Amino acid sequence: MAGLDDDFKKFFPRLNFRLKDFQKQAIENVLSNGNTLCIMPTGGGKSIIYQMATLTLGGVALVVSPLIALMIEQAEKIRAQGYEVLEFHSGINSAMQIKNLKDFAKGKIKPRFIFASPEKLAVDGFFEYCLKHRKDDIKLAVIDEVHCVSQWGMDFRPFYKRIPDFLNRLFDGDWSKVLALTATLNPKELGDICADFKISQENVLIDSLLIRSEIKLHVLKFDNENLKEKKFWELLNLHFGEKILVYVYRKYTKRGVEDLCEKALAKGYKATYFHGELTADERKKIIDDYKSGEVDIIFATNAFGMGIDIKNIRVVIHFMIPNSAEQFYQEIGRAARDGQAANSYLLYSEKNIEVKRKFFIEETFPNQDKLTATLKKFGKAGLQTLAYFEDEEIQKCLPYYLACGAVKIIGKGFPSLIDLESTSDTELKNFFDGTRTKGFVRTVKKFSITPDYLADKVYDDLLNDRVKFTNPLKQRLVVNLLTPQLSAAQMKIMTDDIDEKKSYKHSLLNLFVNMIENNEADKLHQEIAFYLGADRFNLNKIYKTQDGNFVRSKSEVIIANLLYAAEINYRYEEPLEVDGVKILPDFTIYLPNGRKIFWEHIGMLGVEKYDKRWVEKLNLYKNYFPDDLRKTYESGVLSNDAQKIIEKLKSL
């Protein structure tokens, strides 16, 4: 992988760090094996993987990202390294988005990275049309925060599920390489995602170091909310002046983000709030102020989350219990991204758990009355354009209508041609003149053409400046309402689906409650990491050395740091096999003359299981490497003992 190190220096000469082994493994896997799922801890450097893979492939990456703040954050970092980026989100006006798409399709601009949301992919036909013109240049599709794909997970976004349909349309079935990235994924979600993105099991890479051991976990349960709030203000005072993130999940209620923020301001804290109803500009300013220190404390819903990279958040407080272990681990991962110590506090009560069940699980799913009433908004059966983003009830119900066969998505389009100002395209002029209402569906029916034909005609004229509109075309899903009234069988399909999802979400909450109430806080890291797929053998590697390795004890940190300071090349727990016997030396030392020395730190003598394993190791060394073993024992003079061994090693 030395070539990747050289490429990294070439592509990112301004960055003063080196690729980690797991990052190299993931990049190599994408380049050599294609579609890859990479699971690694928050703050572990996922973005550099897709950036390196893209630049090595020599083309463009389409990066699908769930949050505007995340897109802005990543795009700014890439631009700072000298690469051109295109972003498509509500923070950029429609006219600029259209111009950028036209320039990209015509080859006038050559970005290396294009950022868009899954909703943009699903609804914007002009976006898809323009990307098709450069599909051969798109070498990598990156699905960031891919856990949002799974209908079972905490952050399910229905249009993430339609990304494979978009890729089929964009690439005519012959996809580019796909890289899926996330920090948290349980086994059920894993199956969903691998099936959707054609990822084989051998191309699922899980970092052995999922644990964020630099974050100290504290779990505090209270009898009532008044006691909880009292403790909360004590914690803010305890960590006064530190950068603090408080997850509350509620916007406007008592003890919601705005209420608590107002109280904090009254107490003299530099605080603000963050939730999904703020504009893109408002959210960007909050993040900038937080980075600069204008603001110390943010009270946030889970809209402040995935991928936001602020290095020096020192405290994350959950003022209410999260929905799941996955959500908890995602959100504490906002802290300590600079590698320095941080604290996480989970404050909760039985009332919080009850509120989670009722308002955050039960009431987030539509009931039968809502499913029936919302379908009536579609009107008569047949083809129609759907203003998906203008109706939250339709957003909530549409996945179930699709699942039971009541509605089918046909494609992408726009509501009408009413805003057409002029066109040099005779056929389009005939379409415009052919109906009184100028509606999309009416035109399709009048001229017996397909929705794709009309949409592509308009998009082609727009791309080639043969048409002008007084207002930008609105984005619409083109759907076919197959039945305006739900049958008993269709309703059962939907309610069974909803009941299964509810049950699963309740089980995730139950599992997390069980974890926090039956494990000491110090063991919670390991419990969650194992649940998320980490190898149990590596769970106790939680102590970080100066050169970035993780070892199992503080004593081994001392030894590793002394070796690093002496510039002695070593490997930690590198497997050694002799005549079918396998062991893991604590440290394997590589001397300049080619000789290998094995260093064992004996730290748990007197523990029967440990003693037995040490005798087995010792016999192997005596039989095969009698002159190549060095030993230290647990003691108050370990540093001195280790330094003496190092001085002798340097003389060999």
Order of alpha helices (4+ residues) and beta strands (2+ residues): alpha-alpha-beta-alpha-beta-alpha-beta-alpha-beta-alpha-alpha-beta-alpha-beta-alpha-beta-beta-alpha-beta-alpha-beta-alpha-beta-beta-alpha-beta-alpha-alpha-beta-alpha-beta-beta-alpha-alpha-alpha-beta-beta-alpha-alpha-beta-beta-alpha-beta-beta-beta-beta-beta-alpha-beta-alpha
